[in-house]
Amino acid sequence: MAMFGTKKTKSSESSELVLAYFEEIQRLRVPLNIVDGRGRAVPAALGSVSDERLVVSPQGPLTVDKGASLDLFFILDGLRFKASTKLLENKPGLVALDLPSGISLAERRKKPRARLNSREGATAIALTGLFDGVGLNGSIENISEGGLCIRVEKVMEVKTQRKMHMGANVLAVGQPLMLIKLNKLPKCGPIELAGTVAWVDASQGLLVGIAFEKGKESLLGPVRSLVSSRTTAIPTSVPMKTRRSQEASPEPEEPYQRPAPKREPEPEEPVAAPEPPAPAPAPAPEPKPAPEPEPEPGPAPAPAPDERSLALLRVKKRSRGILLAMPAGPDRDAVATFLSEDGYGRVLLSDTLSNLLEQVEKPGIHLIFVDGGVTELQDLALASLLRHKLAEAMPPVVLAEASVDAELVLGAQETGVAQILVKPYDLDTEFQRMIEEHLGLG
């Protein structure tokens, strides 16, 4: 016998799992991505969930016909999921979708990855070329055996060391990177290898995804141990999730009120005559107003903030000491004269290694300017010796070089050089401002 009017029902087990996931999405306000048959993605927010449909609010136009197949993508519990559905109704700002019959994993990661906290200090340097091209450095967001994600903090030209604008067009997807250096990974030493740019995202800062070159698995043994200690294997099926109990709240019961016991009427007492009102007290005399205090003379007007800040800057400069590691000659005399006329109280000169080591042992050295170095050691080698000798107590070191390459940049970063100054340089306002910034006066 034919039965009419019956409703088409879905599998209860899969329906409960789907409802559990979408109720969790609604509770946590997880963003969705609606993808049509042509691959166009529209972000959306889930509005309501019922046993038959989903109501979402797209954040852009959804140009598909009624009944068209759509895919929903979302990230929950650190995993990427996909659910197929159909369009039931399309109104401006509101879209009704059929409740998906199931959910599947849509992970794009082939290997697990470990997230790193910025406090751990793990950084990466990537260069498109050793002598020319673009270089970038920043903190490592996450890493796996196949690649890593860098939150870029600085982009510069390798040859001139000039800063560049941090935008999405700095690097192209698929561009090879000749050198990738990983520093300060937990329980890992420095690692150097090559790779390619996998993706670039400039929506919230500049994030760059890098894929490591093939055939270098032996170098990534410490990374493999780090990832395995922090993450679990990627699941092969959708994890189970149960719906939250949504029992109707019971109606509040009215408290039972007992009837009050009957009381016998008490005999009436005779009403006493009212007493005459007491006479009102005489009004108090009004107090005399206190004499107004004479205005005191105000303090002398403070000096203008510009004059005060300039005077404070002069006082600070007189207390700062600068050591010039330069060979004797007119260039050193010009730099020393410029700094002395700018107001610095101590400008020390050193052209031999013994004299330099004797000077840095004394207190009061706040900046070391290396241009040519001393007789025994020059440039980066001298900066490396100072780092080894002074360790954490080393003041800022400014290194002047005639030419800059990738090897010099990497060596300066490892040695702790504060800035590389390209020669020839002018003793002008820009030079003055650079010295003030490294001394903390800017």
C-alpha positions in Angstrom: 0.0 0.0 0.0 1.4 3.4 -1.0 1.9 5.9 1.8 1.7 9.6 1.0 2.7 12.6 3.1 5.7 10.9 4.9 8.8 13.0 5.4 12.1 11.9 4.0 14.4 11.1 6.9 18.2 10.9 7.1 20.4 8.5 8.8 20.1 9.3 12.5 23.8 8.5 13.4 25.3 10.7 10.6 22.6 13.4 11.2 23.5 13.6 14.9 27.2 13.9 14.1 26.6 16.7 11.6 24.3 18.6 14.0 26.9 18.2 16.7 29.6 19.8 14.5 27.4 22.7 13.3 26.1 23.4 16.7 29.7 23.7 17.9 30.4 26.0 14.9 27.5 28.2 15.9 28.5 28.3 19.6 32.2 29.1 18.8 31.3 31.4 15.9 33.6 29.6 13.6 33.8 31.2 10.1 32.7 29.2 7.0 33.8 29.2 3.4 31.1 28.5 0.8 32.7 27.2 -2.4 30.6 26.7 -5.6 31.2 24.4 -8.5 33.6 26.8 -10.2 35.8 27.0 -7.1 34.7 30.5 -6.1 34.9 30.9 -2.3 32.6 33.3 -0.3 33.2 33.7 3.5 30.1 33.3 5.7 28.9 33.1 9.2 26.5 30.5 10.5 23.2 32.0 11.8 21.0 29.1 12.9 20.9 25.3 12.8 17.8 23.0 12.6 17.2 19.3 11.8 16.5 20.2 8.1 18.5 23.3 7.1 21.3 25.7 7.9 20.9 29.5 7.6 24.1 31.4 6.9 25.0 35.0 6.3 27.4 35.3 3.3 29.9 38.2 3.3 29.7 38.6 -0.5 27.5 37.8 -3.5 26.7 34.2 -4.0 25.8 33.8 -7.7 24.4 30.3 -7.9 21.0 28.9 -8.8 18.5 27.3 -6.4 19.3 23.6 -6.0 23.0 24.0 -6.9 25.6 21.9 -5.1 27.9 23.8 -2.7 30.8 22.8 -0.4 31.3 24.2 3.1 34.8 24.3 4.5 35.6 25.1 8.1 38.4 24.6 10.6 37.5 23.2 14.0 39.7 21.7 16.7 42.8 22.3 14.5 41.4 20.3 11.6 40.0 21.3 8.3 36.6 19.8 7.3 34.3 19.7 4.3 30.6 19.2 4.0 28.5 19.1 0.8 25.1 20.7 0.7 22.5 22.2 -1.7 21.1 25.7 -2.0 17.5 26.0 -0.8 17.0 29.7 -0.8 19.1 32.7 -1.7 18.1 36.1 -0.4 20.2 39.3 0.0 22.3 38.7 3.1 20.7 35.4 4.0 21.1 31.9 2.5 19.3 28.7 3.4 21.2 25.5 2.8 20.2 21.8 3.1 21.6 20.1 6.2 24.6 18.1 4.9 24.4 14.4 5.0 27.9 14.0 6.3 31.3 15.6 7.1 34.7 14.6 5.8 38.3 15.6 6.5 39.8 18.1 4.0 43.3 18.4 5.4 45.9 19.8 3.1 48.7 19.0 5.4 50.6 15.9 4.5 52.7 16.0 7.7 51.9 17.3 11.2 53.2 20.6 12.2 54.2 22.2 15.5 53.2 25.8 16.5 55.8 27.9 18.2 55.3 30.7 20.8 56.9 34.0 20.0 58.5 34.0 23.5 60.6 31.0 22.4 62.4 33.3 20.0 62.7 31.0 17.0 63.6 33.0 13.9 64.2 32.4 10.2 66.2 34.2 7.5 65.3 33.6 3.8 67.3 35.0 0.9 66.4 34.7 -2.8 70.1 35.2 -3.7 73.4 35.4 -1.8 74.6 38.6 -3.5 71.5 40.0 -5.0 67.7 39.8 -4.6 65.4 40.0 -1.6 66.0 39.0 2.0 63.6 38.7 4.8 63.6 37.7 8.4 61.0 37.1 11.1 59.6 34.8 13.7 58.6 31.2 13.0 54.8 30.7 13.5 54.8 26.9 12.8 57.1 24.3 11.3 56.9 20.7 9.9 59.2 18.4 8.1 58.1 19.8 4.8 58.2 23.5 5.5 57.4 26.4 7.8 55.5 29.7 8.1 57.3 32.9 8.9 55.7 36.1 10.3 57.9 38.6 8.4 59.3 41.5 10.4 61.8 43.0 7.9 62.3 42.9 4.2 65.4 44.3 2.5 67.5 44.3 -0.6 70.5 42.0 -0.1 72.9 44.1 -2.1 72.1 47.5 -0.7 70.5 46.5 2.6 67.7 49.0 1.9 64.4 48.3 3.6 61.5 47.4 1.3 57.8 47.6 1.7 56.2 44.6 3.2 53.4 43.6 0.8 52.1 40.6 -0.9 54.1 41.3 -4.1 57.5 41.1 -2.4 57.8 37.4 -3.2 56.0 35.3 -5.9 54.6 31.8 -5.2 57.1 29.2 -6.5 60.1 31.6 -6.3 63.2 29.6 -5.2 65.1 30.6 -2.1 68.8 29.9 -2.1 69.3 30.1 1.6 66.9 29.5 4.5 68.5 29.6 8.0 66.6 28.5 11.1 67.8 29.9 14.4 66.9 29.2 18.0 64.5 26.3 17.4 63.8 24.6 20.7 66.4 21.8 21.3 67.8 22.4 17.8 70.9 23.9 16.4 71.1 26.3 13.5 69.9 24.7 10.2 70.7 25.9 6.7 68.9 24.6 3.6 67.1 25.9 0.4 63.4 25.9 -0.6 60.6 27.6 -2.5 57.8 30.1 -1.6 54.6 28.1 -1.1 52.2 30.9 -0.4 52.1 34.6 0.7 49.3 36.2 2.9 49.3 40.0 3.6 45.8 40.2 5.1 47.1 40.4 8.7 50.7 41.4 8.6 52.9 39.5 6.2 53.0 35.7 6.4 55.1 33.6 4.1 54.9 29.8 3.7 58.0 28.1 2.6 58.5 24.5 1.4 61.8 22.9 2.1 63.9 21.4 -0.8 63.6 17.7 -1.3 66.4 15.3 -0.4 67.5 17.1 2.8 65.6 14.9 5.3 68.9 14.2 7.2 69.2 17.9 8.1 65.6 17.9 9.5 66.1 15.2 12.2 65.8 17.7 15.1 62.8 19.3 13.5 61.1 15.9 13.2 61.8 15.2 16.9 60.4 18.7 17.8 57.2 18.2 15.8 56.6 14.6 17.2 57.0 15.9 20.8 54.3 18.6 20.3 51.7 17.1 18.0 49.9 13.9 17.3 49.3 12.2 14.0 46.8 13.6 11.6 43.5 11.6 12.0 42.3 9.6 9.0 38.6 9.9 9.8 36.3 12.5 11.3 36.6 12.5 15.1 33.4 11.7 17.0 31.5 14.6 18.6 28.3 14.4 20.7 25.6 17.0 20.8 25.2 19.1 23.9 22.1 18.3 26.0 19.4 20.8 25.3 16.7 19.8 27.8 13.9 22.3 28.2 14.2 24.1 31.5 11.4 23.1 33.9 8.8 25.7 34.8 9.3 27.2 38.2 6.9 25.8 40.8 4.9 28.2 42.9 5.6 27.8 46.6 2.7 26.4 48.7 1.4 29.0 51.1 -0.2 27.7 54.3 -3.4 29.5 55.4 -2.7 31.9 58.3 -4.2 30.8 61.7 -7.3 32.6 62.9 -6.7 35.0 65.8 -9.3 36.0 68.4 -10.0 39.8 68.5 -8.2 41.5 71.4 -10.0 43.9 73.7 -9.8 47.5 72.6 -7.7 49.8 74.9 -8.9 53.3 75.8 -7.5 55.9 73.5 -5.4 58.5 75.4 -5.9 62.2 74.8 -3.2 63.6 72.5 -0.5 65.7 74.2 -0.2 69.3 73.1 2.7 69.9 70.6 6.0 71.2 72.0 6.8 74.8 71.1 9.1 75.1 68.1 12.8 76.0 69.0 14.0 79.5 68.3 15.9 79.8 65.0 19.6 79.9 65.4 21.4 83.1 64.4 22.8 83.0 60.9 26.7 82.6 60.8 28.7 85.4 59.5 30.3 84.6 56.1 34.0 83.8 56.4 36.3 86.3 54.8 37.4 85.3 51.3 41.1 84.2 51.2 43.4 86.4 49.2 44.7 84.8 46.0 48.2 83.6 46.4 50.7 84.4 43.6 51.0 81.4 41.2 54.2 79.6 40.4 56.5 81.0 37.8 55.6 79.8 34.3 57.4 76.5 33.3 59.8 76.7 30.4 58.6 75.6 27.0 58.7 71.9 26.5 61.1 72.2 23.5 63.7 74.1 25.5 63.4 71.6 28.4 63.8 68.5 26.1 66.8 70.1 24.4 68.4 70.8 27.7 67.8 67.3 28.9 69.2 65.9 25.6 72.4 67.9 26.1 72.8 66.6 29.7 72.3 63.0 28.5 74.9 63.4 25.7 77.5 64.7 28.1 77.1 61.4 30.1 77.5 59.1 27.1 80.7 57.6 25.9 81.5 56.5 22.3 84.5 54.4 21.3 85.9 54.8 17.7 87.7 51.8 16.4 89.3 53.4 13.4 92.8 53.8 12.1 94.5 57.2 12.7 93.8 59.7 9.9 91.6 62.5 8.8 88.5 60.4 8.7 88.8 59.5 12.4 89.5 63.1 13.3 86.4 64.2 11.4 84.1 61.7 13.2 85.6 62.5 16.6 85.3 66.3 16.0 81.7 65.9 14.8 80.6 63.9 17.9 82.4 66.2 20.3 80.7 69.3 18.8 77.4 67.5 19.0 77.8 67.4 22.8 79.1 64.0 23.7 81.2 64.1 26.7 83.5 61.1 26.0 84.8 60.3 22.5 87.5 57.7 22.9 89.9 56.7 20.1 91.5 53.3 19.6 93.7 51.9 16.7 95.3 48.9 18.4 93.8 45.7 19.8 95.4 46.1 23.2 94.2 49.6 23.6 90.7 48.6 22.5 90.4 45.8 25.0 91.7 48.1 27.7 89.0 50.7 26.9 86.1 48.3 26.7 86.9 46.9 30.2 86.3 50.4 31.6 82.8 51.4 32.4 81.1 54.2 30.5 81.3 52.9 26.9 77.8 53.1 25.5 78.5 52.7 21.7 81.3 51.2 19.6 81.7 52.6 16.1 83.9 50.3 13.9 85.2 51.8 10.6 88.2 49.8 9.5 88.8 48.4 12.9 92.2 48.2 14.6 95.6 47.1 13.3 95.2 43.4 14.3 91.5 42.9 13.5 89.2 44.6 11.1 85.4 44.9 10.6 83.3 41.8 11.3 86.2 39.9 12.9 86.6 42.7 15.5 82.9 42.7 16.2 83.0 38.9 16.7 85.8 39.3 19.2 83.9 41.9 21.1 80.8 39.7 21.3 82.9 36.8 22.6 84.7 39.1 25.1 81.8 41.1 26.4 78.8 38.7 25.8 75.6 40.2 27.1 77.4 43.4 28.3 78.4 44.4 24.8 77.1 47.9 23.9 75.6 48.5 20.4 78.1 48.1 17.6 77.8 50.1 14.4 79.8 48.6 11.5 80.8 50.7 8.5 81.5 48.8 5.3 82.2 49.7 1.7 80.2 46.8 0.3 77.5 44.6 1.8 76.6 41.0 0.8 74.6 38.2 2.2 77.5 36.7 4.1 78.2 40.0 5.8 74.5 40.4 6.7 74.3 36.9 8.2 77.5 37.3 10.1 76.5 40.7 11.5 73.2 39.2 12.7 75.0 36.3 14.4 77.6 38.6 15.9 75.0 41.1 17.3 75.9 44.1 15.2 73.3 46.8 15.7 73.6 48.3 12.2 75.7 48.2 9.1 76.5 51.6 7.6 77.4 51.7 3.9 80.4 53.8 3.1 80.9 56.6 2.1 78.7 58.2 4.8 78.1 61.9 5.5 78.4 63.5 8.9 75.0 65.1 8.8 71.7 65.1 10.6 70.9 61.5 9.5 74.2 60.3 11.0 73.5 62.3 14.2 70.0 60.8 14.5 71.4 57.2 14.0 73.9 57.7 16.9 71.1 59.0 19.1 68.8 56.1 18.4 71.4 53.5 19.3 72.2 55.4 22.5 68.5 55.5 23.4 68.2 59.3 23.0 66.0 59.3 20.0 
